[in-house]
Amino acid sequence: MAEGPEKKFQHHIERFLQQEHNYAVLEQAEITDTEYYFAEDHLYAFLQATQQDTLGRLEKDYSSDSRYEIFKALKEELQRQPLWCIFRNGLTVRGHVFKLYFPKPRSSESVANRYYQENRISFRPELVIKGGGKRPDIVFFLNGLPIITLELKHEKNENVHDAVTQYAKRDHNDRIFQLPFLHIAADTSEVMVATDPCQESNFRWYNTGLSNKAITEGEYPVEYLYREVLSKERLLEAVSFFLVLAPKQAAGDGKPEQPEFTLFPRYHQGRCVVKIADAISEHFVNDNNVGRKFLINHSAGSGKTLTMCWLRLPSYQTLKALAKNPGIFIIVANSSNQYSNNTPHASRKICAPWGVTFLWGAECGLTNPQRVTANRLRFYNLAGWRLLI
């Protein structure tokens, strides 16, 4: 029987994931927990390979029940925080702390590289889900735990909007639409993503520009998705850095209560942050300072505030190497009241988990670039603080 265009598209991506990224294909039988969609053997094998001492202490106390205790603790922790937060923060099991993955170390010579290499990304095509519903085209797993779902369409039959509608009509009580941090809807030309797929309005465009173009001859226009975005480096970068938990907001000022939700950057935001962070690091290595200036073109509604917030952490990490004291970030306000109000609030909320100290320009009496070099800053410089403006 001839393969339809949608299946051909899906199988092309699957082959690419195997051949270019060396991802393994999970068998359905390997997903032993059919409620939480855990490939339990894969996670346990990762813990054995990377944290044998900690696992040994747990096994000493709980013997053959240690495996049960790990997955029991994981399910209990999921009642308190999203799965990606547990990846980032670690999992405490009977007083023993386990890492469910290892982020990429800054130095290629770091001993932590060995643990980073133990991270295993795999995928399951046509995952069988509860209730016999339509199977997600591809589900990605990190060390045996689900992190991304992907729904594909071919424009000869349907498009990305049909994929989004399909997500919105799913049974969202099914944990496969709760545990992953990202849900991707794509056709051969365009991509949309959401961290919560329960309604169509949650999906945002995730394109490289006004139109996507293949990077390599013979590939689909959305090649950037399966070549770059779904690469091991980018997926682990999302877990270790880009994902942000926006806290619950109480009702007030005529606005309804806003539940807790996960933020993930749009493609252009992530691209901007990575390019500038790489440029800062390269300049620092060559010149031992971060004396660079960048001009970023943004249109209205493109996420300027969040882009600046995401930029601060990699900039801070490079800056921190210059002094033992934390950095003070002074952002000079422009004439927009909305910009002035949004940016410091978002900065503190998003980057607080990393211990970054922020002083908003107005808090230092700075309202224009000419005053950045005023005497009031000399106190901070004399105290050994470093400023990122």
DRENDOGU-861693 format. One record per residue (C-alpha): x, y, z negated; residue in three letters. Coordinates in steps of 0.001 Angstrom, whole numbers, padded with zeros to 6 digits, always signed. Layout:
<nodes>
XYZALA...
</nodes>
This chain:
<nodes>
+000000+000000+000000MET+001395+003395+001010ALA+002435+005730-001802GLU+000328+008905-002115GLY+002001+012341-002221PRO+001490+012773-005981GLU+002984+009386-006825LYS+005850+010036-004432LYS+006527+013324-006229PHE+006389+011640-009637GLN+008650+008759-008615HIS+011137+011199-007098HIS+011422+012978-010463ILE+011734+009680-012317GLU+014610+008566-010091ARG+016287+011948-010536PHE+016030+011695-014330LEU+017674+008281-014228GLN+020371+008999-011668GLN+021320+012596-012523GLU+020635+012741-016271HIS+021174+009068-017111ASN+017891+008914-018997TYR+016619+005454-019874ALA+013102+004325-019036VAL+011175+003209-022096LEU+009062+000120-021808GLU+005563+000413-023197GLN+006301-002416-025643ALA+009177-000395-027144GLU+006697+002201-028405ILE+005817+000137-031441THR+003803+002738-033345ASP+000836+003308-031067THR-000730+006024-033232GLU+002319+008264-033527TYR+004009+006990-030345TYR+007293+006222-032096PHE+009851+003949-030444ALA+010949+002871-033897GLU+013920+000717-032864ASP+015437+003666-031001HIS+015299+006008-033990LEU+016634+003364-036360TYR+019477+002552-033964ALA+020373+006270-033842PHE+020501+006437-037647LEU+022671+003323-037772GLN+025074+004796-035216ALA+025400+008227-036808THR+024569+008002-040521GLN+025545+004520-041608GLN+026695+005644-045065ASP+023421+007389-045880THR+021428+004514-044442LEU+023510+002086-046475GLY+022678+003930-049713ARG+018982+003806-048868LEU+019207+000107-048015GLU+020986-000541-051297LYS+017982+000882-053145ASP+015183-000426-050924TYR+016718-003350-049039SER+014536-004446-046117SER+011924-001812-047016ASP+014309+001029-046086SER+013037+001132-042504ARG+009448+001329-043742TYR+010411+004153-046125GLU+011931+006186-043279ILE+008846+006101-041098PHE+006548+006580-044087LYS+008482+009728-045035ALA+008393+010953-041437LEU+004612+010608-041212LYS+004145+012330-044556GLU+006405+015211-043507GLU+004387+015637-040304LEU+001492+016710-042500GLN+003591+019710-043565ARG+005544+020781-040489GLN+005786+020103-036735PRO+008005+017298-035467LEU+010505+019721-033903TRP+010954+021394-037321CYS+011804+018015-038839ILE+014357+017508-036080PHE+015922+020840-036929ARG+015689+020660-040731ASN+016295+016974-041303GLY+014175+014315-043013LEU+014423+013540-046712THR+013738+009900-047555VAL+013762+009015-051251ARG+016366+011684-051939GLY+018526+010817-048910HIS+018690+013365-046083VAL+018775+012098-042490PHE+019340+014041-039298LYS+017012+012935-036524LEU+019311+014433-033887TYR+022608+016315-033657PHE+022847+019725-031926PRO+025656+020527-029529LYS+028720+021774-031450PRO+030339+025042-030427ARG+033739+023499-029795SER+034265+020659-027346SER+037024+019431-029673GLU+034768+019189-032713SER+034345+015741-034275VAL+030599+016477-034189ALA+030709+015813-030441ASN+030678+012103-031149ARG+027361+012433-032948TYR+025964+014746-030264TYR+026711+012095-027657GLN+024645+009589-029639GLU+021451+011553-028932ASN+019329+009474-026576ARG+016724+011004-024300ILE+014405+008574-022601SER+011052+008780-020865PHE+007975+006679-020378ARG+006010+006962-017109PRO+002261+006484-017371GLU+002243+006183-021161LEU-000729+004134-022371VAL-002612+006270-024882ILE-005391+005729-027376LYS-008919+005282-026102GLY-007801+004274-022627GLY-007707+007869-021373GLY-005795+008968-018281LYS-002148+008329-018917ARG+000266+011287-019061PRO+002503+011104-015999ASP+005758+011290-017985ILE+006481+011553-021721VAL+010002+012387-022932PHE+011477+011010-026151PHE+014439+012139-028240LEU+015908+009281-030260ASN+012617+007453-029974GLY+010295+010340-030926LEU+008010+012147-028416PRO+009073+015707-027560ILE+007569+016658-024156ILE+004688+015616-021919THR+004597+016286-018187LEU+001558+016319-015909GLU+002282+016435-012183LEU+000184+017350-009144LYS+000912+017558-005449HIS-000463+020536-003561GLU-001807+018338-000790LYS-004469+017203-003248ASN-004388+019365-006406GLU-002264+022125-007914ASN-000824+023277-011239VAL-004188+024729-012344HIS-005763+021283-012061ASP-003020+019919-014302ALA-003727+022654-016862VAL-007459+021890-016776THR-006680+018221-017278GLN-004630+019051-020383TYR-007429+021198-021795ALA-009967+018379-021385LYS-007843+015826-023217ARG-008658+014384-026635ASP-006469+016669-028716HIS-006876+014485-031774ASN-004543+012083-030005ASP-001087+012670-031485ARG+000596+012566-028088ILE-000877+016049-027578PHE+000152+017201-031070GLN+003683+015920-031752LEU+005599+017051-028620PRO+006758+020657-028729PHE+006045+021332-025047LEU+003442+020313-022498HIS+004334+020962-018875ILE+001899+021268-015972ALA+003566+021315-012564ALA+002915+020917-008876ASP+005564+020918-006184THR+005815+024731-006169SER+004820+026134-009587GLU+005037+025350-013295VAL+003059+026330-016392MET+003810+025344-020006VAL+002168+025411-023422ALA+003170+024421-026930THR-000495+023693-027686ASP-002429+022268-024718PRO-005892+022477-026277CYS-007085+025322-024043GLN-006160+026671-020635GLU-005388+030165-021938SER-002449+028753-023928ASN-000519+027941-020762PHE+002010+030458-019461ARG+003797+030671-016135TRP+007226+029113-016159TYR+008655+030013-012775ASN+012069+031316-011729THR+010542+034339-009990GLY+007729+035251-007642LEU+008367+031979-005842SER+010449+028933-006667ASN+013017+027625-004239LYS+014864+024335-004148ALA+018463+024497-005330ILE+019472+021525-003200THR+018419+020746+000345GLU+015738+018090+000421GLY+014493+018741-003124GLU+011152+020222-004169TYR+010807+023956-004963PRO+010477+023060-008669VAL+013872+021356-008667GLU+014990+023740-011437TYR+012468+022033-013720LEU+013778+018497-013437TYR+017412+019438-012815ARG+017912+022188-015399GLU+015013+022581-017818VAL+014670+018854-018507LEU+018413+018253-018830SER+019782+016950-022116LYS+021643+020170-022856GLU+018585+022377-022367ARG+016214+020105-024292LEU+018530+019942-027297LEU+019101+023691-027045GLU+015340+024185-027324ALA+015188+022029-030449VAL+018210+023629-032108SER+017524+027257-031244PHE+014734+028428-028942PHE+011690+026989-030704LEU+010195+029347-033295VAL+007381+028685-035750LEU+005098+031720-035941ALA+003387+031664-039367PRO-000311+031849-039969LYS-001676+035407-039888GLN-004564+036418-042116ALA-007534+038244-040640ALA-007393+042020-040853GLY-007797+045284-038952ASP-010630+043788-036956GLY-008467+040848-035814LYS-009439+037225-036533PRO-007209+034850-038477GLU-004416+033435-036351GLN-003280+029875-037078PRO+000356+028820-037199GLU+001797+028118-033756PHE+005068+027370-031962THR+006791+029874-029679LEU+008801+028756-026662PHE+010462+031220-024260PRO+009314+031616-020685ARG+011857+030689-018060TYR+013111+034221-017447HIS+013526+034809-021189GLN+015610+031699-021706GLY+017684+032435-018601ARG+018400+035969-019837CYS+019457+034822-023304VAL+021726+032049-022008VAL+023429+034297-019438LYS+024122+037118-021894ILE+025174+034798-024716ALA+027618+033040-022368ASP+028992+036392-021180ALA+029460+037612-024764ILE+031238+034410-025749SER+033506+034491-022721GLU+034413+038142-023338HIS+035061+037434-027011PHE+037391+034539-026184VAL+039336+036665-023693ASN+039363+040034-025515ASP+038573+039156-029154ASN+035657+041585-029302ASN+032048+041807-028188VAL+032375+045172-026471GLY+029996+044544-023590ARG+026936+046381-022328LYS+024071+044782-020460PHE+021100+046129-018532LEU+018055+043878-018449ILE+015179+044695-016124ASN+011814+043823-017653HIS+008302+044523-016465SER+005324+045239-018702ALA+004171+042149-020574GLY+007302+040159-019754SER+008256+039609-023391GLY+010902+042272-024065LYS+010570+042077-027845THR+010929+038296-028023LEU+013812+038307-025561THR+015699+040713-027824MET+014912+038567-030832CYS+016197+035410-029157TRP+019313+037286-028068LEU+020243+038257-031590ARG+021170+034851-032905LEU+023820+033886-030321PRO+025148+037449-030489SER+025271+037228-034276TYR+027040+033864-034214GLN+029806+035302-032051THR+029950+038487-034106LEU+030174+036541-037362LYS+033586+035254-036336ALA+034919+038827-036702LEU+034190+039158-040404ALA+033097+037187-043441LYS+030261+039610-044141ASN+026946+039229-042314PRO+026166+041508-039398GLY+023846+044464-039532ILE+021771+044788-036410PHE+020690+048338-035612ILE+018265+048617-032749ILE+017568+052157-031615VAL+013891+052879-031134ALA+012566+054482-027991ASN+009480+056672-027708SER+007026+053764-027664SER+005308+053349-031023ASN+004215+049832-030114GLN+007796+048885-029248TYR+009060+050463-032454SER+006548+048598-034600ASN+006770+045208-032895ASN+010509+044765-032625THR+011686+044970-036258PRO+008756+042872-037433HIS+009386+040162-034852ALA+013147+040303-035428SER+012858+039547-039110ARG+010157+036926-038717LYS+011871+034999-035923ILE+015491+035119-037056CYS+015100+035019-040839ALA+015693+031228-040987PRO+019273+031807-039809TRP+020074+034349-042528GLY+020501+037284-040161VAL+020303+040719-041808THR+018446+043428-039925PHE+018319+047179-040403LEU+015942+048949-038077TRP+017223+052217-036645GLY+014690+054318-038517ALA+015749+052724-041799GLU+019232+054184-041293CYS+017959+057496-040003GLY+018934+056522-036446LEU+016439+057507-033792THR+018627+058074-030758ASN+021892+056679-029369PRO+023843+059874-030129GLN+023421+059320-033864ARG+024768+055750-033834VAL+028276+057107-034452THR+027149+059435-037240ALA+028920+059484-040600ASN+026174+057411-042171ARG+027508+054344-040325LEU+031014+054722-041676ARG+029956+053308-044999PHE+029013+050003-043403TYR+032210+049852-041328ASN+034371+050605-044382LEU+032580+047854-046260ALA+033631+045403-043566GLY+030211+044988-041971TRP+029890+044500-038242ARG+027251+046260-036184LEU+025405+044981-033140LEU+023567+047849-031483ILE
</nodes>
